[in-house]
Amino acid sequence: MLDGNQMIRWMRDLWDYPRSLTGHGTRQTLEYLKNLNPDLNIHSYKSGTKVFDWEIPDEWNIYDAYIEHESGKRFAEFSKSNLHILGYSVPCDMEILLPELLSHIYTQPNQPDVIPYVTSYYHERWGFCMSENDKRKLPDGKYRVVIDATKSPGTMEIADLVIKGQSSEEIFFSTYICHPSMANNELSGPVLSSALMQYIKSQYIKPRYTYRFVFVPETIGSITYLSEHVKHLQKKVVCGFNLSCVGDERAYSHVESRIGNNLADNAIQAAFIGLKNTATYSFLERGSDERQYCAPGIDLPLCGFSRTRYSKYPEYHTSADNFDVVTAEGLDGSFDVMKSIIDAFEMKLFPKINVKCEPQLGKYGLYPTTSQKGTKPADTWTRRDVLAYADGKHNIFDIAKKIKKNIKLVVSEVTILEKHGLITSFDTAQ
């Protein structure tokens, strides 16, 4: 069954893969996702390739790492948590004393019980990550530092899947596959995207729109994808979403596009109506790949979607971002929001009433046959409000926002009114 519990199972399977910008952990992750959706295409890009102002880095593979005291006791063992290694650490095998070692250990002092997630992608260094409490307990003496890794020219992998529709206009989804074992900040996005792909393929045999899903290492991956596809995307994408941190139950968050009022912004706002604990963040508070997709000169009609937004929950970028944070219910909520937007796009977006003035809804069985002061059946008011703005100029997301009703309800009402011949919907404004 395609639900939050299934997505949690996928996440548990993916948990231990040592993901980064490049390397075998990321390739394993993409191969797993390809098993879920076999038409996923994996693409490789060589280290050193110029992509706009950036350059694809050397490939980094991590196999093992630990700190071993002269007594034989080991600390910060990669085999116990892949967060223990500073991301992209250069390989090493050396003996050093405690004072020198401490300068290579990263902690989160304000959260002394957690292992922080720290990286050094574009500067040569080595290091380990520990809880502040464990760091303080390190005994004096000599240590052996082992980082069994390789860092050399290789490839970076990204993946995409295109579900072709009747129209070549595209709805775009992007998420990242570069973080190690963190549940909300990493794995929630890829499993939600995978579930949405399965939903579209099962629900819409011939979808109206074309759907493009992209899985990239954050920042360098989206920049690389744009460097190859920007002209096509600018021409074809009408709406898009960057999916990040979509698995908790605390909030629903919208990170606005750079302009703040594109079709994606409106779709998210329409899908949030009636939900509890919603938050909207300015583009000035961006932090994920919406930075690239909305950059000047790119300006795709895209915004960010999260449950609790990255950096706004205490477990973010630490070992505490686990399956206590991400739940089946949280993933179901995200799936429901995105599914409601997809279902809306699979209708013609611009409804237009077919009669002059209000139709006589009672003869269609769409209005009570008695009327009394003080009775206002909610469903009929919503129905009449939809008709009031079904002028062929307002799309269904505009209507949802105008009448302050969730897009799912508006879609349901439009479907009923179409069935009775009272409105006709169009692909474009009339």
SULZI-V339713 format. One line per field, one symbol per residue. ss: DSSP state (~ for helix, > for strand, _ for the rest). phi: phi as a letter, one per 30 degrees, with the letter a starting at -180 (. if undefined). psi: psi as a letter, one per 20 degrees, with the letter a starting at -180 (. if undefined). A space follows every 10 residues. Layout:
ss = ???
phi = ???
psi = ???
This chain:
ss = ___~~~~~~~ ~~~~______ ___~~~~~~~ ~~~~~~____ >>>>>>___> >__>>___>> >>>>>>>>>_ ___>>_____ _~~~>_>___ _>>>>>>~~~ ~~__>>____ _____>__>_ _______>>_ _~~~~~____ _>>>>>>>>> >>__>>>>>> >>>______> >>>>>>____ __~~~~~~~~ ~~~~~~~~~~ ~~~______> >>>>>>___~ ~~~~~~~~~~ ~~~~~~>>>> >>>_______ _>>>>_____ __~~~~~~~~ ~~_____>>> >_~~~____~ ~~~_______ _>>>>>____ _______>__ _______~~~ ~~~~~~~~~~ ~~~~~____> >>>_______ ~~~~______ _______~~~ ~~~~~~~~~_ >____~~~~~ ~~~___~~~~ ~~~~~~~~~_ __>>>>____
phi = .daedddddd ddddedddda dbjddddddd ddddddbedd ccbcbdeidd bhdcbddedc bccaaacbde djdcbhdedc adddcdeied daabcbceed eedcccbced bdcccdcbbb dcbdababbb deddddcddd kcbccbbdbb baeabccbbb bccdcdcddc ccbbbcbbcd dbdddbdddd ddeddddddd dddbdbddcd cccbbbdeid dddddddcce dddddcdcaa bccbhccccd abbbcddddj bdddeddddd ddeiddhcbc cdedcdacde eddcdeichd dbbcbbddde icbddehbdd dbdddcbddd ddddeddddd ddddddcddc dbdcbdiddd dedcicaedb bbejcbeedd dddddeddcd ciccdddede ddchbeeddd eddedddddc idbbcbdbdc
psi = pnahhghhgg ghhigipmqa hrrhhggggh hghhhhnijp ppqqpqqipp ocjrpprqpp pphqqrppqh iipqrlphih pjiipppkpq qqorprrghh ghijpprnhi miiqpqoqqm hkporqrqpr qhghghipqq aqqppponrq orpcrpqrqr ppopahqiqq pppqrqliqb npggifhhgh hggghhghgg hhhnhnqgrp ppppoqpqfh ghggghhhjg ggghhhpiqr ppopmkirjh rpqooqrhhi kahgghgghh iipiqqlqqp pqhikribih hghjqpiflq mqrqprdpqq iiqhipkrii nbjhgprhhg hhggggghhh gghghjrphn qpqirqapqn hhijkjqqiq pqpipnphhh ggghgghhjm jihprhgggg ggjlqqhggg gggggghghj jhqpqqhrq.
